[in-house]
Amino acid sequence: MPFTGPAEDRLAIRELLETYADAVTRVDADDWAATWAEDAEWSLPDYPELGTTKGRAAIKAMWIEAMKNYPGIMFEAWPGSIEVTGDTATMRSYTAEVYDQNGTTMRDRGVYEDTCVKIDGKWLFKSRSFRNIHRQHAPKGC
């Protein structure tokens, strides 16, 4: 069963994911960073130049720099599974991104494997690992 555990926790985790996606689209580093636990880990194995970053402050700094490569981004995310056990959860989520890069419209799709933790009643990302599923490049305006 891909969705297990209390419905209120699953809803809060989905809202965490939606808050993350909204902050990416608005390029709001503070709101985006607030979705991560202080001791979080972000892994990007398909981007060896970025690798794995540990700690909320370091993750935020890396994201701010990386976002310079994604002008005009529209970022969407949705869960494929959420499994809650107490104050921890695992989630698989999918992403679709559209942005402009050097006159080309880029369309990327990917998957995150996440661990979430409930701290002081609030769900946060403890770890996220992203893999590409599909990349499409189209001339601007297509």
C-alpha positions in Angstrom: 0.0 0.0 0.0 1.7 3.2 -1.1 -0.2 5.5 1.4 -0.1 4.3 5.0 -0.3 6.0 8.4 -2.6 8.7 9.8 -4.4 10.7 7.2 -3.6 14.0 9.0 0.2 13.2 8.9 0.0 12.2 5.2 -1.8 15.5 4.4 0.8 17.5 6.4 3.6 15.7 4.4 1.9 16.5 1.1 1.6 20.1 2.2 5.3 20.1 3.0 6.0 18.9 -0.6 3.7 21.6 -2.0 5.3 24.3 0.1 8.7 23.2 -1.2 7.4 23.3 -4.8 5.8 26.7 -4.3 9.1 28.1 -2.8 11.1 26.8 -5.8 8.7 28.4 -8.3 8.9 31.7 -6.3 12.7 31.3 -5.9 12.2 32.0 -2.2 15.3 30.6 -0.4 14.0 31.2 3.1 10.6 29.5 2.6 12.4 26.7 0.7 15.0 26.2 3.4 12.3 26.1 6.1 11.1 22.7 4.7 14.4 21.1 5.8 15.4 19.7 9.2 18.5 21.4 10.6 20.6 18.1 10.1 19.1 17.3 6.7 20.9 15.7 3.8 20.3 16.4 0.1 21.7 14.0 -2.5 21.9 14.7 -6.2 23.6 11.6 -7.7 22.9 12.6 -11.3 24.7 15.9 -10.6 28.2 14.8 -9.4 29.3 18.4 -9.3 26.7 19.0 -6.6 26.9 15.5 -4.9 25.5 15.4 -1.3 25.1 18.4 0.9 24.5 18.1 4.7 22.9 20.6 7.1 20.1 23.1 6.4 22.4 26.1 6.1 24.7 24.4 3.6 21.8 23.1 1.6 20.3 26.6 1.4 23.6 28.1 0.2 24.0 25.4 -2.4 20.4 25.9 -3.6 20.8 29.6 -3.9 23.8 29.2 -6.1 22.2 26.4 -8.2 19.0 28.3 -8.8 20.9 30.8 -10.9 20.9 28.2 -13.6 17.1 27.8 -13.6 15.6 31.2 -14.6 11.8 31.4 -14.9 11.3 28.0 -13.3 7.9 26.5 -12.9 8.3 23.5 -10.5 5.6 21.0 -9.7 5.8 18.0 -7.4 3.4 15.3 -6.3 3.6 12.2 -4.1 3.7 8.7 -5.4 3.7 7.2 -2.0 3.7 8.3 1.7 4.3 5.8 4.4 4.1 7.2 8.0 5.4 5.4 11.1 5.2 7.5 14.2 7.3 10.6 13.7 9.1 9.4 10.6 7.9 8.8 7.1 9.2 7.8 3.7 7.9 9.4 0.5 8.5 8.9 -3.1 7.6 12.1 -5.1 7.8 13.1 -8.7 8.7 16.4 -10.2 8.1 18.3 -13.4 10.2 21.5 -14.1 10.1 24.0 -17.0 12.6 26.8 -17.2 14.6 28.7 -19.8 18.3 28.2 -20.3 20.3 30.0 -23.0 17.3 30.5 -25.3 16.1 26.9 -24.9 13.0 25.8 -22.9 14.0 22.9 -20.7 11.5 20.3 -19.4 12.9 18.0 -16.7 11.1 15.2 -14.8 12.5 13.4 -11.9 11.9 11.4 -8.7 12.8 12.0 -5.1 13.2 9.4 -2.4 12.6 11.2 0.8 12.7 10.7 4.6 10.6 13.1 6.6 10.6 13.7 10.3 8.1 15.3 12.6 9.8 17.8 14.9 7.8 19.8 17.4 4.6 18.9 15.6 5.9 20.0 12.1 6.9 17.7 9.3 10.3 18.4 7.6 12.6 16.8 5.1 15.4 14.8 6.8 16.8 13.5 3.5 16.0 13.9 -0.1 17.7 12.0 -3.0 16.9 13.1 -6.5 17.3 11.2 -9.8 16.4 12.3 -13.3 13.7 10.4 -15.2 13.6 12.5 -18.4 15.0 15.7 -19.9 13.6 17.5 -22.9 15.1 20.6 -24.6 13.0 22.6 -27.0 13.6 25.9 -28.8 12.1 28.8 -26.8 8.5 29.4 -27.6 7.7 25.7 -28.3 
